[in-house]
Structure formats: C-alpha cells, structure tokens
Amino acid sequence: MSFEARRDVFQAIADPTRRHIINLIARQPMNLNAIASNFDMSRPAISQHIKILTECGIVIIRQEGRERYCEAKLEALGEVATWVEQYKQLWSEKLDSLDKYLQKIQKTSKKPKTRK
C-alpha cells in the first residue's frame, strides 16, 4: 500500500521559484518556454515546479495546438489568505496593546515631578 500525500497550496508558495511562476502567470497565461525564459534553470526543472503548482490546484495547463499554456487559478490562494489573516488579527491586537502601554508610560514620564 503506497501513501501519497496530497499537495496543498502552502507547498506551492513555499518555494521562491514557484512564487515567481505564480506572479508571472497571474497577469496572463504563458507557455512553458516563456515561463522558463525567466529563470536560470533547465526547462525540466521549471516543468517540475509547474507540476507541483498543478497538483496544488494553483495552475491549470491548457493545450492550444502544439503549445501548453499555464494559467493561474488564484482562488486557491484564498486558503493562505485566511490562514494569514488569523495571525494578522492576533498581531494587531498585540501591537494595539503595546501601543496603549507605551502611551501610558509616555504620559507618566511627562508629568512634572513635585518636590517635597
């Protein structure tokens, strides 16, 4: 019995090359050669990154004649945005709390000291 882990969107964005590919095709679909021309690596290496992006559901490959075009399906990145948002809220709360504390300290230190 073999076990193959399902790839998820986090694996897609974990690699800087894959993030760059997503950025390239987010604007317009591109064929594999056009994508590969943006990198200093072999076409098979780019194809492997695109395979991972496809398995993660971020890229679909569309055949047009002899060409294969990669098209971004950015809806899958919504899962990342949702995950990040919970930490953004947490850090906003912590930073707001820190800001209040610093303002309190500032007010205390600005009060004139009275002599006895």
A tleap script that builds the chain and sets N, CA, C and O, in Angstrom:
source leaprc.protein.ff14SB
mol = sequence {
  NMET SER PHE GLU ALA ARG ARG ASP VAL PHE
  GLN ALA ILE ALA ASP PRO THR ARG ARG HIE
  ILE ILE ASN LEU ILE ALA ARG GLN PRO MET
  ASN LEU ASN ALA ILE ALA SER ASN PHE ASP
  MET SER ARG PRO ALA ILE SER GLN HIE ILE
  LYS ILE LEU THR GLU CYS GLY ILE VAL ILE
  ILE ARG GLN GLU GLY ARG GLU ARG TYR CYS
  GLU ALA LYS LEU GLU ALA LEU GLY GLU VAL
  ALA THR TRP VAL GLU GLN TYR LYS GLN LEU
  TRP SER GLU LYS LEU ASP SER LEU ASP LYS
  TYR LEU GLN LYS ILE GLN LYS THR SER LYS
  LYS PRO LYS THR ARG CLYS
}
set mol.1.N position { 0.858 -1.192 0.000 }
set mol.1.CA position { 0.000 0.000 0.000 }
set mol.1.C position { 0.891 1.238 0.000 }
set mol.1.O position { 1.713 1.423 0.898 }
set mol.2.N position { 0.725 2.062 -0.990 }
set mol.2.CA position { 1.536 3.286 -1.049 }
set mol.2.C position { 0.701 4.463 -0.577 }
set mol.2.O position { -0.512 4.516 -0.780 }
set mol.3.N position { 1.377 5.390 0.050 }
set mol.3.CA position { 0.700 6.579 0.556 }
set mol.3.C position { 1.298 7.785 -0.133 }
set mol.3.O position { 2.501 8.026 -0.042 }
set mol.4.N position { 0.474 8.534 -0.811 }
set mol.4.CA position { 0.936 9.754 -1.457 }
set mol.4.C position { 0.223 10.929 -0.811 }
set mol.4.O position { -1.002 11.035 -0.865 }
set mol.5.N position { 0.997 11.801 -0.206 }
set mol.5.CA position { 0.414 12.955 0.473 }
set mol.5.C position { -0.160 13.921 -0.559 }
set mol.5.O position { 0.444 14.167 -1.603 }
set mol.6.N position { -1.306 14.448 -0.256 }
set mol.6.CA position { -1.909 15.457 -1.123 }
set mol.6.C position { -1.124 16.746 -0.982 }
set mol.6.O position { -0.807 17.180 0.125 }
set mol.7.N position { -0.824 17.335 -2.086 }
set mol.7.CA position { -0.127 18.617 -2.044 }
set mol.7.C position { -1.141 19.708 -1.701 }
set mol.7.O position { -2.305 19.639 -2.095 }
set mol.8.N position { -0.684 20.700 -0.971 }
set mol.8.CA position { -1.581 21.808 -0.663 }
set mol.8.C position { -0.950 23.124 -1.115 }
set mol.8.O position { 0.207 23.174 -1.531 }
set mol.9.N position { -1.727 24.156 -1.020 }
set mol.9.CA position { -1.327 25.467 -1.514 }
set mol.9.C position { -0.086 25.993 -0.787 }
set mol.9.O position { 0.671 26.782 -1.352 }
set mol.10.N position { 0.123 25.575 0.433 }
set mol.10.CA position { 1.290 26.033 1.185 }
set mol.10.C position { 2.585 25.484 0.592 }
set mol.10.O position { 3.623 26.144 0.639 }
set mol.11.N position { 2.521 24.280 0.037 }
set mol.11.CA position { 3.691 23.733 -0.655 }
set mol.11.C position { 3.982 24.548 -1.912 }
set mol.11.O position { 5.139 24.731 -2.289 }
set mol.12.N position { 2.944 25.025 -2.543 }
set mol.12.CA position { 3.122 25.818 -3.761 }
set mol.12.C position { 3.889 27.097 -3.483 }
set mol.12.O position { 4.775 27.471 -4.252 }
set mol.13.N position { 3.559 27.763 -2.399 }
set mol.13.CA position { 4.189 29.060 -2.129 }
set mol.13.C position { 5.458 28.949 -1.289 }
set mol.13.O position { 6.108 29.954 -1.005 }
set mol.14.N position { 5.808 27.724 -0.894 }
set mol.14.CA position { 6.992 27.537 -0.051 }
set mol.14.C position { 8.290 27.799 -0.807 }
set mol.14.O position { 9.310 28.106 -0.190 }
set mol.15.N position { 8.269 27.685 -2.104 }
set mol.15.CA position { 9.481 27.817 -2.903 }
set mol.15.C position { 9.479 29.144 -3.662 }
set mol.15.O position { 8.472 29.486 -4.282 }
set mol.16.N position { 10.583 29.901 -3.631 }
set mol.16.CA position { 10.626 31.198 -4.315 }
set mol.16.C position { 10.441 31.092 -5.834 }
set mol.16.O position { 9.864 31.989 -6.448 }
set mol.17.N position { 10.921 30.015 -6.437 }
set mol.17.CA position { 10.733 29.836 -7.886 }
set mol.17.C position { 9.255 29.686 -8.200 }
set mol.17.O position { 8.760 30.281 -9.157 }
set mol.18.N position { 8.550 28.898 -7.407 }
set mol.18.CA position { 7.114 28.718 -7.647 }
set mol.18.C position { 6.351 30.012 -7.407 }
set mol.18.O position { 5.404 30.315 -8.133 }
set mol.19.N position { 6.752 30.779 -6.395 }
set mol.19.CA position { 6.086 32.077 -6.178 }
set mol.19.C position { 6.298 32.985 -7.381 }
set mol.19.O position { 5.391 33.711 -7.788 }
set mol.20.N position { 7.493 32.941 -7.944 }
set mol.20.CA position { 7.790 33.775 -9.118 }
set mol.20.C position { 6.963 33.313 -10.327 }
set mol.20.O position { 6.460 34.141 -11.087 }
set mol.21.N position { 6.825 32.011 -10.500 }
set mol.21.CA position { 5.994 31.487 -11.595 }
set mol.21.C position { 4.551 31.956 -11.424 }
set mol.21.O position { 3.920 32.402 -12.383 }
set mol.22.N position { 4.034 31.855 -10.204 }
set mol.22.CA position { 2.660 32.312 -9.941 }
set mol.22.C position { 2.533 33.786 -10.309 }
set mol.22.O position { 1.562 34.190 -10.949 }
set mol.23.N position { 3.506 34.580 -9.905 }
set mol.23.CA position { 3.490 36.011 -10.210 }
set mol.23.C position { 3.482 36.262 -11.713 }
set mol.23.O position { 2.766 37.141 -12.191 }
set mol.24.N position { 4.265 35.503 -12.453 }
set mol.24.CA position { 4.324 35.662 -13.911 }
set mol.24.C position { 2.993 35.357 -14.578 }
set mol.24.O position { 2.517 36.131 -15.408 }
set mol.25.N position { 2.397 34.235 -14.217 }
set mol.25.CA position { 1.185 33.822 -14.928 }
set mol.25.C position { -0.097 34.392 -14.329 }
set mol.25.O position { -1.181 34.191 -14.876 }
set mol.26.N position { 0.020 35.096 -13.218 }
set mol.26.CA position { -1.161 35.750 -12.640 }
set mol.26.C position { -1.670 36.835 -13.579 }
set mol.26.O position { -2.869 37.110 -13.628 }
set mol.27.N position { -0.766 37.445 -14.315 }
set mol.27.CA position { -1.126 38.533 -15.220 }
set mol.27.C position { -1.697 38.033 -16.538 }
set mol.27.O position { -2.627 38.619 -17.092 }
set mol.28.N position { -1.118 36.926 -17.037 }
set mol.28.CA position { -1.593 36.356 -18.304 }
set mol.28.C position { -1.070 34.937 -18.427 }
set mol.28.O position { 0.015 34.633 -17.930 }
set mol.29.N position { -1.830 34.055 -19.087 }
set mol.29.CA position { -1.339 32.696 -19.312 }
set mol.29.C position { -0.060 32.740 -20.154 }
set mol.29.O position { 0.084 33.587 -21.036 }
set mol.30.N position { 0.847 31.833 -19.876 }
set mol.30.CA position { 2.113 31.779 -20.611 }
set mol.30.C position { 2.424 30.330 -20.971 }
set mol.30.O position { 2.047 29.405 -20.253 }
set mol.31.N position { 3.124 30.146 -22.103 }
set mol.31.CA position { 3.544 28.790 -22.429 }
set mol.31.C position { 4.796 28.451 -21.630 }
set mol.31.O position { 5.435 29.326 -21.046 }
set mol.32.N position { 5.130 27.178 -21.615 }
set mol.32.CA position { 6.235 26.711 -20.778 }
set mol.32.C position { 7.561 27.357 -21.151 }
set mol.32.O position { 8.356 27.685 -20.271 }
set mol.33.N position { 7.808 27.543 -22.440 }
set mol.33.CA position { 9.064 28.172 -22.857 }
set mol.33.C position { 9.155 29.617 -22.374 }
set mol.33.O position { 10.214 30.063 -21.933 }
set mol.34.N position { 8.056 30.336 -22.457 }
set mol.34.CA position { 8.050 31.732 -21.996 }
set mol.34.C position { 8.314 31.802 -20.495 }
set mol.34.O position { 9.031 32.688 -20.029 }
set mol.35.N position { 7.746 30.886 -19.752 }
set mol.35.CA position { 7.990 30.854 -18.307 }
set mol.35.C position { 9.456 30.528 -18.043 }
set mol.35.O position { 10.121 31.205 -17.259 }
set mol.36.N position { 9.952 29.486 -18.705 }
set mol.36.CA position { 11.335 29.042 -18.490 }
set mol.36.C position { 12.347 30.127 -18.840 }
set mol.36.O position { 13.424 30.177 -18.245 }
set mol.37.N position { 12.021 30.997 -19.795 }
set mol.37.CA position { 12.962 32.048 -20.197 }
set mol.37.C position { 13.211 33.074 -19.087 }
set mol.37.O position { 14.151 33.864 -19.175 }
set mol.38.N position { 12.389 33.067 -18.061 }
set mol.38.CA position { 12.548 33.993 -16.934 }
set mol.38.C position { 13.461 33.455 -15.833 }
set mol.38.O position { 13.685 34.130 -14.828 }
set mol.39.N position { 13.982 32.253 -16.016 }
set mol.39.CA position { 14.765 31.601 -14.977 }
set mol.39.C position { 16.084 31.084 -15.524 }
set mol.39.O position { 16.207 30.764 -16.706 }
set mol.40.N position { 17.051 31.013 -14.650 }
set mol.40.CA position { 18.345 30.448 -14.998 }
set mol.40.C position { 18.385 28.998 -14.510 }
set mol.40.O position { 19.208 28.632 -13.670 }
set mol.41.N position { 17.483 28.187 -15.052 }
set mol.41.CA position { 17.444 26.764 -14.730 }
set mol.41.C position { 16.873 26.021 -15.925 }
set mol.41.O position { 16.332 26.628 -16.850 }
set mol.42.N position { 16.997 24.721 -15.897 }
set mol.42.CA position { 16.574 23.913 -17.044 }
set mol.42.C position { 15.058 23.909 -17.197 }
set mol.42.O position { 14.315 24.135 -16.243 }
set mol.43.N position { 14.631 23.651 -18.403 }
set mol.43.CA position { 13.199 23.546 -18.669 }
set mol.43.C position { 12.578 22.402 -17.870 }
set mol.43.O position { 11.477 22.564 -17.343 }
set mol.44.N position { 13.261 21.226 -17.759 }
set mol.44.CA position { 12.679 20.164 -16.927 }
set mol.44.C position { 12.499 20.589 -15.461 }
set mol.44.O position { 11.541 20.176 -14.809 }
set mol.45.N position { 13.414 21.407 -14.949 }
set mol.45.CA position { 13.274 21.887 -13.566 }
set mol.45.C position { 12.049 22.785 -13.445 }
set mol.45.O position { 11.301 22.689 -12.471 }
set mol.46.N position { 11.841 23.654 -14.425 }
set mol.46.CA position { 10.645 24.519 -14.424 }
set mol.46.C position { 9.393 23.656 -14.538 }
set mol.46.O position { 8.400 23.900 -13.852 }
set mol.47.N position { 9.442 22.641 -15.409 }
set mol.47.CA position { 8.292 21.742 -15.572 }
set mol.47.C position { 7.943 21.054 -14.261 }
set mol.47.O position { 6.768 20.843 -13.964 }
set mol.48.N position { 8.954 20.703 -13.476 }
set mol.48.CA position { 8.708 20.068 -12.173 }
set mol.48.C position { 8.003 21.044 -11.230 }
set mol.48.O position { 7.080 20.657 -10.512 }
set mol.49.N position { 8.431 22.295 -11.231 }
set mol.49.CA position { 7.760 23.309 -10.397 }
set mol.49.C position { 6.309 23.486 -10.851 }
set mol.49.O position { 5.406 23.599 -10.022 }
set mol.50.N position { 6.093 23.508 -12.149 }
set mol.50.CA position { 4.734 23.680 -12.672 }
set mol.50.C position { 3.878 22.466 -12.334 }
set mol.50.O position { 2.685 22.604 -12.060 }
set mol.51.N position { 4.472 21.288 -12.351 }
set mol.51.CA position { 3.744 20.072 -11.964 }
set mol.51.C position { 3.258 20.203 -10.520 }
set mol.51.O position { 2.110 19.876 -10.218 }
set mol.52.N position { 4.117 20.674 -9.644 }
set mol.52.CA position { 3.737 20.857 -8.231 }
set mol.52.C position { 2.620 21.893 -8.114 }
set mol.52.O position { 1.656 21.697 -7.374 }
set mol.53.N position { 2.758 22.995 -8.852 }
set mol.53.CA position { 1.714 24.032 -8.826 }
set mol.53.C position { 0.382 23.482 -9.325 }
set mol.53.O position { -0.677 23.847 -8.815 }
set mol.54.N position { 0.441 22.608 -10.316 }
set mol.54.CA position { -0.774 21.977 -10.852 }
set mol.54.C position { -1.383 21.051 -9.802 }
set mol.54.O position { -2.597 21.055 -9.599 }
set mol.55.N position { -0.545 20.263 -9.139 }
set mol.55.CA position { -1.036 19.353 -8.097 }
set mol.55.C position { -1.635 20.112 -6.917 }
set mol.55.O position { -2.507 19.598 -6.217 }
set mol.56.N position { -1.166 21.330 -6.703 }
set mol.56.CA position { -1.685 22.165 -5.608 }
set mol.56.C position { -2.958 22.908 -6.010 }
set mol.56.O position { -3.598 23.542 -5.171 }
set mol.57.N position { -3.322 22.834 -7.270 }
set mol.57.CA position { -4.544 23.482 -7.737 }
set mol.57.C position { -4.394 24.957 -8.062 }
set mol.57.O position { -5.392 25.663 -8.209 }
set mol.58.N position { -3.162 25.432 -8.176 }
set mol.58.CA position { -2.941 26.850 -8.473 }
set mol.58.C position { -2.764 27.096 -9.966 }
set mol.58.O position { -3.000 28.205 -10.445 }
set mol.59.N position { -2.353 26.078 -10.696 }
set mol.59.CA position { -2.119 26.216 -12.134 }
set mol.59.C position { -2.900 25.146 -12.869 }
set mol.59.O position { -2.964 23.995 -12.439 }
set mol.60.N position { -3.492 25.544 -13.983 }
set mol.60.CA position { -4.050 24.560 -14.909 }
set mol.60.C position { -3.278 24.704 -16.219 }
set mol.60.O position { -2.835 25.793 -16.583 }
set mol.61.N position { -3.133 23.603 -16.899 }
set mol.61.CA position { -2.425 23.615 -18.181 }
set mol.61.C position { -3.454 23.399 -19.274 }
set mol.61.O position { -4.231 22.445 -19.258 }
set mol.62.N position { -3.428 24.315 -20.218 }
set mol.62.CA position { -4.372 24.308 -21.325 }
set mol.62.C position { -3.586 24.069 -22.617 }
set mol.62.O position { -2.598 24.753 -22.887 }
set mol.63.N position { -4.028 23.108 -23.397 }
set mol.63.CA position { -3.380 22.791 -24.667 }
set mol.63.C position { -3.985 23.652 -25.767 }
set mol.63.O position { -5.205 23.690 -25.926 }
set mol.64.N position { -3.142 24.339 -26.523 }
set mol.64.CA position { -3.571 25.109 -27.695 }
set mol.64.C position { -2.663 24.726 -28.839 }
set mol.64.O position { -1.532 25.203 -28.934 }
set mol.65.N position { -3.161 23.859 -29.712 }
set mol.65.CA position { -2.321 23.360 -30.786 }
set mol.65.C position { -1.167 22.576 -30.196 }
set mol.65.O position { -1.370 21.631 -29.435 }
set mol.66.N position { 0.042 22.973 -30.550 }
set mol.66.CA position { 1.233 22.298 -30.019 }
set mol.66.C position { 1.695 22.867 -28.683 }
set mol.66.O position { 2.504 22.258 -27.983 }
set mol.67.N position { 1.183 24.017 -28.344 }
set mol.67.CA position { 1.633 24.714 -27.133 }
set mol.67.C position { 0.804 24.329 -25.918 }
set mol.67.O position { -0.397 24.074 -26.011 }
set mol.68.N position { 1.476 24.295 -24.786 }
set mol.68.CA position { 0.813 24.098 -23.498 }
set mol.68.C position { 0.923 25.409 -22.731 }
set mol.68.O position { 2.026 25.895 -22.481 }
set mol.69.N position { -0.210 25.976 -22.359 }
set mol.69.CA position { -0.247 27.245 -21.629 }
set mol.69.C position { -0.598 27.007 -20.175 }
set mol.69.O position { -1.486 26.222 -19.842 }
set mol.70.N position { 0.120 27.702 -19.329 }
set mol.70.CA position { -0.142 27.636 -17.892 }
set mol.70.C position { -0.987 28.835 -17.510 }
set mol.70.O position { -0.684 29.975 -17.863 }
set mol.71.N position { -2.036 28.554 -16.791 }
set mol.71.CA position { -2.974 29.597 -16.372 }
set mol.71.C position { -3.116 29.531 -14.852 }
set mol.71.O position { -3.267 28.449 -14.284 }
set mol.72.N position { -3.067 30.673 -14.208 }
set mol.72.CA position { -3.167 30.725 -12.747 }
set mol.72.C position { -4.621 30.634 -12.301 }
set mol.72.O position { -5.509 31.250 -12.890 }
set mol.73.N position { -4.841 29.862 -11.265 }
set mol.73.CA position { -6.142 29.769 -10.595 }
set mol.73.C position { -5.917 30.267 -9.171 }
set mol.73.O position { -5.711 29.484 -8.243 }
set mol.74.N position { -5.963 31.581 -9.024 }
set mol.74.CA position { -5.555 32.214 -7.773 }
set mol.74.C position { -6.547 32.032 -6.629 }
set mol.74.O position { -6.242 32.369 -5.485 }
set mol.75.N position { -7.727 31.503 -6.929 }
set mol.75.CA position { -8.708 31.281 -5.864 }
set mol.75.C position { -8.126 30.369 -4.785 }
set mol.75.O position { -8.457 30.494 -3.606 }
set mol.76.N position { -7.256 29.455 -5.205 }
set mol.76.CA position { -6.650 28.519 -4.244 }
set mol.76.C position { -5.820 29.250 -3.187 }
set mol.76.O position { -5.630 28.740 -2.083 }
set mol.77.N position { -5.331 30.431 -3.521 }
set mol.77.CA position { -4.545 31.191 -2.558 }
set mol.77.C position { -5.399 31.771 -1.436 }
set mol.77.O position { -4.868 32.269 -0.443 }
set mol.78.N position { -6.707 31.709 -1.591 }
set mol.78.CA position { -7.608 32.168 -0.535 }
set mol.78.C position { -7.367 31.432 0.770 }
set mol.78.O position { -7.524 32.006 1.848 }
set mol.79.N position { -6.987 30.166 0.680 }
set mol.79.CA position { -6.686 29.374 1.875 }
set mol.79.C position { -5.505 29.979 2.636 }
set mol.79.O position { -5.498 30.011 3.867 }
set mol.80.N position { -4.513 30.456 1.892 }
set mol.80.CA position { -3.343 31.090 2.519 }
set mol.80.C position { -3.772 32.406 3.163 }
set mol.80.O position { -3.387 32.703 4.293 }
set mol.81.N position { -4.566 33.188 2.443 }
set mol.81.CA position { -5.015 34.476 2.967 }
set mol.81.C position { -5.802 34.293 4.264 }
set mol.81.O position { -5.636 35.064 5.210 }
set mol.82.N position { -6.653 33.280 4.306 }
set mol.82.CA position { -7.443 33.001 5.508 }
set mol.82.C position { -6.532 32.627 6.670 }
set mol.82.O position { -6.725 33.092 7.793 }
set mol.83.N position { -5.546 31.790 6.397 }
set mol.83.CA position { -4.620 31.345 7.435 }
set mol.83.C position { -3.800 32.519 7.969 }
set mol.83.O position { -3.610 32.655 9.177 }
set mol.84.N position { -3.315 33.369 7.054 }
set mol.84.CA position { -2.501 34.515 7.455 }
set mol.84.C position { -3.340 35.521 8.233 }
set mol.84.O position { -2.845 36.141 9.174 }
set mol.85.N position { -4.590 35.690 7.854 }
set mol.85.CA position { -5.470 36.678 8.483 }
set mol.85.C position { -5.615 36.445 9.980 }
set mol.85.O position { -5.652 37.400 10.755 }
set mol.86.N position { -5.696 35.184 10.394 }
set mol.86.CA position { -5.848 34.918 11.832 }
set mol.86.C position { -4.634 35.415 12.608 }
set mol.86.O position { -4.772 35.885 13.738 }
set mol.87.N position { -3.455 35.318 12.018 }
set mol.87.CA position { -2.253 35.794 12.701 }
set mol.87.C position { -2.115 37.305 12.592 }
set mol.87.O position { -1.555 37.954 13.476 }
set mol.88.N position { -2.626 37.850 11.514 }
set mol.88.CA position { -2.623 39.303 11.366 }
set mol.88.C position { -3.481 39.928 12.463 }
set mol.88.O position { -3.085 40.923 13.069 }
set mol.89.N position { -4.638 39.356 12.717 }
set mol.89.CA position { -5.515 39.859 13.779 }
set mol.89.C position { -4.848 39.712 15.137 }
set mol.89.O position { -4.899 40.623 15.963 }
set mol.90.N position { -4.221 38.560 15.366 }
set mol.90.CA position { -3.538 38.331 16.638 }
set mol.90.C position { -2.459 39.381 16.854 }
set mol.90.O position { -2.377 39.971 17.931 }
set mol.91.N position { -1.624 39.623 15.833 }
set mol.91.CA position { -0.545 40.592 15.980 }
set mol.91.C position { -1.069 42.015 16.063 }
set mol.91.O position { -0.469 42.848 16.742 }
set mol.92.N position { -2.160 42.312 15.396 }
set mol.92.CA position { -2.761 43.648 15.520 }
set mol.92.C position { -3.192 43.905 16.954 }
set mol.92.O position { -2.969 44.987 17.497 }
set mol.93.N position { -3.815 42.894 17.565 }
set mol.93.CA position { -4.242 43.031 18.961 }
set mol.93.C position { -3.036 43.246 19.875 }
set mol.93.O position { -3.063 44.105 20.756 }
set mol.94.N position { -1.992 42.472 19.661 }
set mol.94.CA position { -0.787 42.599 20.491 }
set mol.94.C position { -0.137 43.968 20.301 }
set mol.94.O position { 0.298 44.593 21.268 }
set mol.95.N position { -0.072 44.430 19.052 }
set mol.95.CA position { 0.542 45.730 18.791 }
set mol.95.C position { -0.309 46.869 19.335 }
set mol.95.O position { 0.227 47.868 19.815 }
set mol.96.N position { -1.629 46.729 19.264 }
set mol.96.CA position { -2.511 47.747 19.856 }
set mol.96.C position { -2.299 47.814 21.363 }
set mol.96.O position { -2.248 48.894 21.950 }
set mol.97.N position { -2.178 46.657 21.969 }
set mol.97.CA position { -1.950 46.595 23.407 }
set mol.97.C position { -0.607 47.238 23.765 }
set mol.97.O position { -0.514 47.981 24.742 }
set mol.98.N position { 0.415 46.957 22.986 }
set mol.98.CA position { 1.731 47.557 23.203 }
set mol.98.C position { 1.658 49.075 23.039 }
set mol.98.O position { 2.245 49.815 23.829 }
set mol.99.N position { 0.947 49.534 22.029 }
set mol.99.CA position { 0.800 50.965 21.787 }
set mol.99.C position { 0.142 51.659 22.981 }
set mol.99.O position { 0.591 52.721 23.411 }
set mol.100.N position { -0.921 51.056 23.512 }
set mol.100.CA position { -1.601 51.631 24.691 }
set mol.100.C position { -0.657 51.704 25.882 }
set mol.100.O position { -0.626 52.697 26.609 }
set mol.101.N position { 0.108 50.639 26.067 }
set mol.101.CA position { 1.060 50.600 27.178 }
set mol.101.C position { 2.115 51.690 27.019 }
set mol.101.O position { 2.441 52.380 27.985 }
set mol.102.N position { 2.651 51.853 25.812 }
set mol.102.CA position { 3.671 52.875 25.569 }
set mol.102.C position { 3.115 54.283 25.759 }
set mol.102.O position { 3.806 55.159 26.278 }
set mol.103.N position { 1.871 54.502 25.341 }
set mol.103.CA position { 1.241 55.813 25.550 }
set mol.103.C position { 1.073 56.090 27.044 }
set mol.103.O position { 1.270 57.216 27.501 }
set mol.104.N position { 0.713 55.067 27.784 }
set mol.104.CA position { 0.550 55.214 29.235 }
set mol.104.C position { 1.886 55.582 29.885 }
set mol.104.O position { 1.942 56.464 30.742 }
set mol.105.N position { 2.939 54.915 29.481 }
set mol.105.CA position { 4.271 55.204 30.021 }
set mol.105.C position { 4.699 56.617 29.650 }
set mol.105.O position { 5.266 57.340 30.470 }
set mol.106.N position { 4.427 57.002 28.422 }
set mol.106.CA position { 4.800 58.351 27.965 }
set mol.106.C position { 4.088 59.419 28.789 }
set mol.106.O position { 4.712 60.405 29.182 }
set mol.107.N position { 2.811 59.245 29.055 }
set mol.107.CA position { 2.056 60.207 29.858 }
set mol.107.C position { 2.619 60.293 31.265 }
set mol.107.O position { 2.733 61.377 31.838 }
set mol.108.N position { 2.970 59.139 31.814 }
set mol.108.CA position { 3.517 59.097 33.172 }
set mol.108.C position { 4.857 59.809 33.240 }
set mol.108.O position { 5.128 60.526 34.203 }
set mol.109.N position { 5.696 59.621 32.233 }
set mol.109.CA position { 7.033 60.233 32.263 }
set mol.109.C position { 6.991 61.736 31.966 }
set mol.109.O position { 7.955 62.434 32.282 }
set mol.110.N position { 5.923 62.254 31.378 }
set mol.110.CA position { 5.813 63.680 31.060 }
set mol.110.C position { 5.271 64.499 32.225 }
set mol.110.O position { 5.366 65.727 32.221 }
set mol.111.N position { 4.702 63.821 33.223 }
set mol.111.CA position { 4.151 64.564 34.373 }
set mol.111.C position { 5.312 65.201 35.128 }
set mol.111.O position { 6.333 64.558 35.375 }
set mol.112.N position { 5.144 66.485 35.496 }
set mol.112.CA position { 6.212 67.153 36.267 }
set mol.112.C position { 6.349 66.530 37.640 }
set mol.112.O position { 5.358 66.184 38.283 }
set mol.113.N position { 7.566 66.394 38.073 }
set mol.113.CA position { 7.815 65.809 39.382 }
set mol.113.C position { 7.687 66.907 40.434 }
set mol.113.O position { 8.207 68.010 40.260 }
set mol.114.N position { 7.005 66.602 41.504 }
set mol.114.CA position { 6.843 67.566 42.580 }
set mol.114.C position { 7.898 67.321 43.638 }
set mol.114.O position { 8.264 66.182 43.924 }
set mol.115.N position { 8.382 68.413 44.214 }
set mol.115.CA position { 9.410 68.300 45.255 }
set mol.115.C position { 8.749 68.339 46.618 }
set mol.115.O position { 7.759 69.037 46.833 }
set mol.116.N position { 9.297 67.603 47.495 }
set mol.116.CA position { 8.783 67.595 48.869 }
set mol.116.C position { 9.724 68.302 49.775 }
set mol.116.O position { 9.467 68.402 50.975 }
savepdb mol mol.pdb
quit
